[in-house]
Every structure is written in structure tokens, then in C-alpha cells.
């Protein structure tokens, strides 16, 4: 398992100038590598491999001074990013995707990445049998100090101030220096042992929406902050001010920085909200199983009436972070097919004869007469659907059995219906 720790970095003015120079060089290198692959395929029909481009880079470093000024690790990672883009492009072509996504020309590169190598270290033992022991350890990129800022070792640049607001965990493998509107940041990727999964005991399902961000299977709702909607007024002002500035002027650059900083703050607010919400669902609610719908968000944003609201909610990021936190802490995260979860009664299992539009916020069953909030009803169906899938059953055929509070519970020998929902196989107790 890999975890990435993000820390603010404070380079000096001279170091910042050097970093910007390296970013321009890596941008030109990545575009050159992309152009070489394009020309080779159009003229000869051949594919250029990563190894061939690395050999060309080695020859260029021996011949040109500007190539030798930039650390080779940065250049190799730029070539790897370019190779990864082409590998994904060929995969999409092979799978017949509608959008192939040919690698685009890069206007700028915002990150510098290098790998941390291992070295041989001799450890002395106090025992008489073993006097010395040789081990392989990875170099530590951080030099701790007694002051507020520690030091980050950057190849061919020296030590840069870094604020370690929390300690590193695991074995650091890779470091990236990222330039954002608010400043420089160091992303340190560490490798940790996998956390064993806990036994599923308490499950909860969520149904996401735009009116409320989500509704749980217990009926609790989380309000939608609508961060982009709140920031639209100031965003419009910054955009108008930018349009009045002369192209290439210093005032235009300052206004561009204001606009970028405004976008970054909005994104940070959204990420902070999603991170705290996922942590709340798992830890504060004491749940170790979280179930959600497997929504095609990329297709849903094509709806011109809901695209802005869906993008502002960022459901894809929410689902991704649910899976990441579940993997990190040993919990469970499952996604089920969203078909008919909002159109089926969670009490009797009967599907509504008429399709309910999004304007109808209350589900009223014509069979059993149950009236329940639409999102709450869908969240309960999501939980029942996941429980049925875990037992290897079809949700439509066994929906009533999946949450029957009387007959199925008595047959299985459980004391209450909650035990029937926790992904346990229903088995008749032996006499």
C-alpha cells in the first residue's frame, strides 16, 4: 500500500528561479519525446519504446550542457509520464473506446519527480557471533533540524526548507515538487504494509444527490455546501478583471495568479469537506462497511441541466476516497448497480409501475402504502442489494427475503433483523 504525504516547501528566490528553469526544460523534453513517437509512427509505422528514448537522453546529456544541468531523475520521470500516456492511448484504441485521447502537447509542466535510491549500510551488533551486518536502506530525503522548518534534499539544488506538520510513515520511495498558485509543495510517496481487513459487522449505505450531498440508509442527510456556486460571484469578478488587462503585461500575470488562487481555494474547500465526510462515515459512525452506487459520473455530466451541480459535488472523488480510506484502515467499500434503486419499494420489494421523475422527492408505494423520502428509500435498497449480492443471490428475486424482519430472521436463528443485513450468509442453525 502506498500513501502520499503533502508538505509545504519554501525555496529561496535563487532556488525558485532554478526550479522554474527546470520545469521549462522538462516541458520541452516531454513535447520532444511525444513528437519523436508521432514522427516515427507516421513515417515508418514503428513504435518508439521508453528504453530507446532513455538511450537518446543519455547521449544528449553527454553532448549538451543544458541537459547536464538538470538532474537525470527528473528527465527520466518526464519520459515515463510520456510513455504512460501512450500506453493508455493504445489500450483505449484496443478496447474500442469512443474517445481515444491521443497525448496532447504540453504547454507547461508543474511537477519535478525523482526516486529515492537504496544504499548499503553496515550495522554493528553487540553479540559476539555477529559483529557486523550489511543491510540495504533507502536514503532519507529529510534532514531534521531544531527549528520550525526541516530541510528537503533536492538533487543538484541543495537543501530546501520544508514544514513537516506530521511525521512520515513507512518507507519513502518517491518525491515530487509541485508548483501551485499558493506556492511549492512536496509530495512524498511512502510504501506501507497492507492493513488486514476487519470482519464486517456494521454496514451503512449512502445515496448521493444534488439537493442533499448524501442520504444514509439510516435516514440521516448531509447538506450540500455547493462550493463552486458560492465562489461564482468572486470568480466572475476576477475573470472580468483579467479580460481588461493587456496581453503580456505584469498586471495580467498578477490577475491570472489571483484567479488561479481562487480556483485552488475552492478545490481545497471541496476536498476538505469530502475527506471529513468519509472519515465521519467510517470512524465517527463506527461503521466498517460502506456501500454506494456505481455511477457513471463521466456520462452523467453530459446532462446540460445538471452538469454544473454534479461537477461541483464531485461524486467521483467521494467514491475514490471512500475506497482509499477503506484500504488504508482495513474497512470495506462496495459499489452496486444503481438500476431501479430509486424506483423500488424498500419495504415490500415492488417496483413502481410508473417511472418517478427527479422532481418527486417522496416515494409512495402503491402495494403496501409506505411513504418514505426518495433518497432514504434508495439508500436502503442499496444496502439490501449489496447484502443479496454478497450471499450470491439476485436482488430482484430475493429482495423481500434480504430484509424480512420476521420469517427470515426467525428461520436463520437471529435475534434481530440487523444481523441479517451485515453481509452474513443466511444459514439455518444446526439442532
Secondary structure by P-SEA (a helix, b strand, c coil): cbbbbbbbbbbcaaaaaaaaaaaaaaaaaaaaaaaaaaaaaaaccccccaaaaaaaaaaaaaccaaaaaccaaaaaaaaaaaaaaaaaaaaaaaacccccccccccccccbbbbbbbbbbbbbbbccccccbbbbbbcccccccccccbbbbbbccccbbbbbccccccccccbbbbbbcccbbbbbbbbbbcccccccccbbbbbbbbcccccccccbbbbbbccccccaaaaaaaaaaaaaacccccaaaaaaaaaaaaaaaaaaaaaaaaaaaaaaaacccccccbbbbbbccccccccccccaaaaaaaaaaaaaaaaaaaaaaabbbbbbccccccccccccccccccccccccccbbbbccccccccaaaaaaaaaaaaaaaaaacccccccccccccccaaaaaaccccccccccccccccccc
